[in-house]
């Protein structure tokens, strides 16, 4: 009896969802649009961008804190009342 690891997916099922079937009369533009949409749904492009170069864990935390601070300031600014106009 052989043990199969659950994370190993056989052949055609391995690429299911990341491939676009192109029919004979289908325009290439439409196929590219469908592929880009699928890659966007899998968040693959963001992952590739993140892995383009190594960022140290401390730098990653620093960037996350800065982004959180920016989000908070943006929220606070949006909640402020407009300045009173003097006539």
N, C-alpha and C positions, 0 to 999 in steps of 0.2 A: 504494500500500500504506500503510495506516495503522498506527501503532504504538499498542498499548493498554498502558497502565500496569498492572502486576500488582496494585497496591493498590486499583484501582478495581473494585468489584464491582457488577454490574448489578442493577437492580430488586429483585425479590423475594428474591434471595439475600443482599442487603445486610442485611436484618433477620432473617435466619435465626438461630434460637437465642434471639433477644431478643423474640420474639412468641409469644403463646399463642393457639392456635385454640380458640374457644369454640363448642361445639355448642349446638343449640337447647335441649336438655333439661339441659345442664350447669349446675349451680348456680354463681352468681357467686363464692361463697366458695372453691370448689374452683379456679376459674380464677385468682383472686387468689393463692391459695396456690402454684399452679404458677408464676405469674409471679414472685413473690417468690423462689422457689427458684432460678429461672433467673438472676435478677438477682444473687443471692448467689453463684452459680457463676461468673458473669462478673466478680465482684468490683466491680460497678458502683457499689454503694452506698458502699463504702469510698472509691472514687475520687472520687465526688461530695462526700463529707465532707471529703476532703483538699483539694479544689479550692474549697471554700466561701470560704476567704480565703487570701491569699498569706502564706507563711512564708518569711522570708529564709533563704538557704542556711546561714548560720552558725547560725541558730536551729534549723534542721532537724538539723544535725549535733549541736548541743548536746542536743536532745531524744533523738536516737538514742543518744548516749553515756549519758545518764541512764537510758534504758530498759535498756541493756546492763548498767549497774551494778546496777540493780534486779533484773534477772534473775539476775545472778551472786550477789548477796546472798541472794536467795531460794533458789538452789540450795545455797549453803553452809549456810544455816540448815536445809535439809531433810536434809543429810548429817550434821549434828551428832548425837551420842548424847544421849539424854534425861538430864536431871540425876538424880543418885542421890538417892533418897528416904531421909531419915533417920527411923528409927522411935524 
